[in-house]
């Protein structure tokens, strides 16, 4: 190409590596947008789905859907876990979990009782007692909330009194703490006007909705184009100046 000087191998490799990295990041953002949209559709479909018996999906939850289940059993008395970093928390408070033994089950089901708003202090909110006796629960059978970065290791084993507080919820640690195996997912209870807990079957993607992922993808793709354009501009041949006439 007469209009362009031959770039060095270093400049060429740097441009190719940068462009490929930006393209990869853009594709990853598009995948994240698709994942979130699919998850939102699953939640919307689950809220109107017919109830299933818990035993039918207990150990093999559907891979591409969220099951809405009914289960009968009883709570373990005075065994509650407080997750103090729920994503929808804007007022301070905790998400409350309690172990539940399904009738005829061979392991425990961790139940998400809902969000309990804070009281304006650093103290944990006052928890109501768990219902005694046989209970029939209904809700969505969901994966446990995502595990955060573990700082200081397992906090549950260092706590001697209930309820126990944690900033992330890992089912294997809860099972070890209770000394009994758990089912692979948790039950998020349906809303109950009589309960003091806030129960919302929704996902808070307000800080990073699918549209924002696509905007970031466009930005990364733009960077990839810019890297190539910069290479071309820096190696463009400048027109030679005519020699001065005397």
N, C-alpha and C positions, 0 to 999 in steps of 0.2 A: 504494500500500500504506500503510494508515493506521498500521501498527505500525512503519514504517521511515521515517527521514528520507532525503530525496534526497541521495545522495553527490555530491561534487564530481567534475568530469570527471577531474581528476588522480588522485583516489583510485580511480575506476573503471578508468581506463587502467592504473594501476599494478597493480591486482589482476588484471586480465585478462592483462597481459603476464607477470606472475609465474606465474599459473596455467598459461598456455600453455607457458612455459619448463619448469616442473616436469613437465607432461605429456609434453613432448618428451623430457626426460631419462629419464622412466620408460619410454617406448616404446623409446628407444635401449638401455636396460639389458635389456629383454625381447629385443630383436634380438640383443644380444651373447650372451645365454643360449642362444638358438636356434642361433646360429652355432657356439658351442662344443660343444653337444650333437651337431650334425651332423658336426663334425670328429671327435669321439670315435667316432661310429658309423663314419665312413670308415676310421679307423685300425683299429678292431676288424675290419671287413670285409676290409681289405687284408692283415692278417696271415694269414688263411686263404684268400686268393684264389689261384688258379692262376698260375704264372709265365707272363709274356709275354716275347716277344723285345723287347729294348730298342729296336730300330730301328722297331718298330710305334708307339711312343709318344714317341720321342725329341724330336721337334719339335712334337708336338701332344698333350700330356698330357691325360687325361680331365678334364673340368671339374668333375664331381661325384663323383669317386672318386679313390682313390690306387692307382696301378699298382704291382704287384710284378713286378720284371723280372729278367732274366738277361742279362748282357752279357760279351762276350769282348774282351780287349785287353791293354794293358800300361800300367803306371804310368810317369809321368815321374820319372826318378831325382832324388832330393834336392830335391824341390819340394813343401814342405808348409806349410800355414797353420794357425796355432793361434788358435782363437777362445777368448778367456779370460773370457767371460761367459755360458757355457751355463746355461740356466734350471734344469737339474736338478742343478747343481753345489752341493753342500752341504759339500764337504770341501776346496775349492780344487783347481784343475786346469784342463784345457783340452779343448776339442773339436777333434779333429785332422782336417784336410781335405787331400786330395791329388788332383792332376789325373791323369786316366786317359784314355788314347786308345783308344776302342773300335775293334775291328777293322773296317776299311772306313769308319770315320767321318771326317767332314771338320772336326770340332771336338773340343774336350776336354770331358770329363765330370768335374765336381768330385765326389769321393767323400768321404762322411763316414765316416771310419774308426772313430769312436766317441769316447767320453770317456776321458781319461787322468787319473787322480787325481793331485793334487799330492803333493809330497814334504815339505811343511811349511815350505818356504822360498819366497822370492820368485822363485827361478829356475824356468825352464820345466822340466817333466819330461823325462827322457831318452827320446828317441823310438827305437823299434826301426827297423831299416832296412826300406824298402819291399820287398815281394816282387819279384824280378826275373823277366823272361821273360813269356810269355803267361799270363794269369790269366782265370778265369771267376768273375765276381762276381754275387751275388744280393742283392736288398734292395728297399726301397721307393723309388720315384722321387717325390721330394717337392719342394715349393717351398723355396727357400733360407731360412735363418732370418731373422727380421725385422731390418731395419736400424734401429739406434739413432740417437740424436742425434749428428751428426758434430761432434766437437770437435777442432779442429786440422787438419781436412781429411783427405786420404787418407794414412794412415800407411804403406801398403805401399811407396810410391815412395821413402820416406826410409830404407828398410831395405835394406842391401846384402848381408846374409847370410841363409841359410836355416837353420831354418824362420823364417817371418815371422809376427809376432803382430799381432792386431787385436782390437778390442773390438766390432766389428760386421762382418758379411760381406756385401759387395755384389758380385754376380757381374760387373757391368760393370768394377769396379775390379780384380778378380782377373784378368779377361780381358785388360785393358790391361797388368797387371803381367806376365802370361805371354806377351803378344804374340800370342795366338791366341784365336779366339772360343770361347765356352762354350755348352753346351746349356742350355736355360732353367731346368732344375731340377737338383737334386743327388741322388745315390744314397746313401741311408742303408743301410749293410750290415746283413745279418742277423747275429744273435748267433752267436758262434763260441767254444765252450768253450776252444779252444786259444789264442785271442787275449788279449792283456793289456788290450785296450780294453773298456770297458763299453758295450754296445750294447743300448739299450732303445727299442723302437718304442712310445713312449707320450708323452703330453702331460702336463706338470705344471701342472694347474689347481688345485693344492691351495690356493694363496693367493686365487684368485678362481674358484671353481667356478660352474657355471650356477645353482645354487640361490642363491648369494650375489648374483648379478646380479638375480635375481627379487626377493630381499629388498630390494635397493636400489631396484628399480622400485616396489615397494609403498611405500617411504619417500617417493619423489618424488611419487607420486600422493597420498599423505597430505598432503604439503606443499601441493599444489594445492587440495585440499579445505579445508585450514586457512586458506589465503589468502582463499577465499570466505567462510568462517565469520567470520574476523576483520573483513572488510568489513561483514558483516551485523550483527555485535555492536556495532561502533563506531558504526553509524548506526541502531541501534534506538531507537525513541522511548521515553523514560522516562515512566512514568505521572505525570501531574500531581498534585501534592500538594493535598489539600483545604485551603481557606483556613481560617485559625484563627478560631474563633468567640469573640467577646468576651461 
